[in-house]
Amino acid sequence: MSTATAIAHPNIALVKYWGKSDATLNLPETGSLSLTLDVFPTTTTVTLDDALTADTLELDGLPAAGTPLDRVRRFLDLVRAQAGVATHARVVSRNTVPTGAGLASSASGFAALAAAASAAYGLPTDTVSLSRLARRGSGSASRSVLPALAVWHEGDDATSYAEPVTGPEIAMVVATVDAGPKAVSSREAMRRSAATSPYYPAWVTSTRETLEVALEACADDDFTALGRLAETNALRMHAAIQGCEPPVRYLAPASVALFDRVAALRAEGVDVWGTADAGPNVVAVCRPADAGRVADALADLAPVTVALPGPGVRLVEGAE
Ligand code: DP6
């Protein structure tokens, strides 16, 4: 019986992915740039089993059904088609990131699943192949295949994958406003933004420009420029989201208070910038030397976790 286990970490985008040019191939409308973190890993084991008539999924110790199971089954159908193997699999996955809270558990989840499934089904496990495959499960997962800073290219099925980027030293202080699942999934809100938000075309145009400038800031080792671009880009994404019909708003009062606190710290001379994904949690982007001070300054508003650049996906010995 073929089995493999992989570990992957979430990533937080500095230049966001928000919108698809192809929903089937999961191609992004624009490229994006992110930092893979060293906290909240997901560990996933895939075990092929001839006795199964359908794939099974155990998520954090409980049998999963509904959307999570459907997404895993569709993903494994793709893996089986590529591998030319019909056998179904048991998938056991353990998250340490609050699922559905805007901390992109789908990124670590599908990066780990891509690696474990590729190894178990005999597909290539090089970084480019894994990033391309992980993209099909969840776009942001293409970046969690890589360690630390990674750029995920827009393009076609063959060329849309993530690659490493060299840049400044960065820490992220994750402020968890709400660990519960969100009311509107990022996938639905992304679709709705493209279909209904009058600000969406401007989001696409400005993000393409921002990514180019952000990559220059990385090449120049310019933390301040990168941080400023990241905060602007995140708020522009939320502006595009807030133009949806029917309405979607992810930022809560506590999120706004966190952005204000980040701005106050900046006024005190700390080089720190805010970002937020599709949820109320806020991530403060700072230099590693300032992470303790930033965490202390945010801690009365929300529970905080200090994160540094983390590893890319890796296969490990032994099943769960
Ligand atoms: C706001 O990667 O979860 O975190 O491809 O539909 O699975 P799907 O979307 P997903 O979206 C992440 C959106 C984001 C921004 C980002 O990570 O770049």
Residues whose N, C-alpha, C, O or C-beta is under 5 A from the ligand:
A	BS01	DP6	A13 V15 K16 Y17 S32 S106 G137 S138 G139 S140 A141 S186 R187 D277 A278
